[in-house]
Amino acid sequence: MEKEENFEIQVLTRLAVIESKLDNYKKIEDICYRGYNNSKENTKDISNLKEKVANIEKDVEGIKDQPRQRWFNLIGTILSVVVTAIVTFMLVKMGLK
């Protein structure tokens, strides 16, 4: 009788250990699932950030080109004025008014 009770106690003890391990497994499974979902969200966020950075790079390049374009326009205008002045001067010297 004592052996049977001892055996029952051992079986119940082992069953309790198995149940606690199963409970921990469910907790770990839940944590893993949430981690997986977070990584999928992070992947989407990273893709969005890459697109935004690419757009910002294009905008910065456009802003960088603006002063250069202004200088080119200014130099073109100055050259046009100088050429016009020279041609006008030559025409006046030649007697054409």
C-alpha positions in Angstrom: 0.0 0.0 0.0 2.8 2.4 0.9 4.5 1.6 -2.5 1.3 2.5 -4.3 0.9 5.8 -2.5 4.6 6.6 -3.0 4.2 5.8 -6.7 1.1 8.0 -6.9 2.9 10.8 -5.3 5.8 10.4 -7.8 3.4 10.4 -10.7 1.5 13.4 -9.5 4.8 15.3 -8.8 6.0 14.5 -12.3 2.6 15.5 -13.8 2.8 18.9 -11.9 6.3 19.5 -13.3 5.1 18.7 -16.8 2.2 21.0 -16.5 4.4 23.8 -15.3 6.7 23.3 -18.2 3.7 23.4 -20.6 2.6 26.6 -19.0 6.1 28.1 -19.6 6.0 26.8 -23.2 2.8 28.7 -23.8 4.3 31.9 -22.4 7.4 31.4 -24.5 5.3 30.7 -27.6 3.3 33.9 -27.0 6.6 36.0 -26.6 8.0 34.5 -29.8 4.8 35.2 -31.7 4.8 38.9 -30.5 8.5 39.1 -31.4 7.8 37.8 -34.9 5.0 40.3 -35.4 7.2 43.1 -34.1 9.9 42.1 -36.6 7.4 42.2 -39.5 6.3 45.7 -38.4 9.9 46.8 -38.2 10.6 45.5 -41.7 7.7 47.6 -43.0 8.9 50.7 -41.1 12.4 50.2 -42.4 11.0 50.1 -46.0 9.1 53.2 -45.4 12.1 55.0 -44.0 14.2 53.9 -47.0 11.6 55.5 -49.3 11.5 58.7 -47.3 15.3 58.9 -47.2 15.5 58.5 -51.0 12.9 61.3 -51.4 14.9 63.5 -49.1 18.1 62.8 -51.0 16.4 63.9 -54.2 15.1 67.1 -52.5 18.6 67.9 -51.2 20.2 67.4 -54.6 17.6 69.8 -56.0 18.3 72.4 -53.3 22.1 72.0 -54.0 21.6 72.6 -57.7 19.6 75.9 -57.2 22.5 78.2 -56.3 24.6 76.7 -59.1 21.8 77.3 -61.5 21.5 80.9 -60.3 25.2 81.5 -60.9 24.9 80.1 -64.4 21.9 82.3 -65.1 23.8 85.3 -63.7 26.9 84.7 -65.8 24.7 84.2 -68.9 22.9 87.5 -68.2 26.3 89.3 -67.7 27.7 87.8 -70.9 24.6 88.9 -72.8 24.8 92.4 -71.4 28.5 92.6 -72.3 28.0 91.3 -75.8 25.1 93.6 -76.4 27.1 96.6 -75.1 30.0 95.7 -77.4 27.8 95.3 -80.4 26.0 98.6 -79.6 29.3 100.3 -79.2 30.6 99.0 -82.5 27.4 100.0 -84.3 27.6 103.5 -82.8 31.3 103.8 -83.9 30.3 102.7 -87.4 27.7 105.4 -87.6 24.6 103.2 -87.4 22.1 104.4 -85.1 
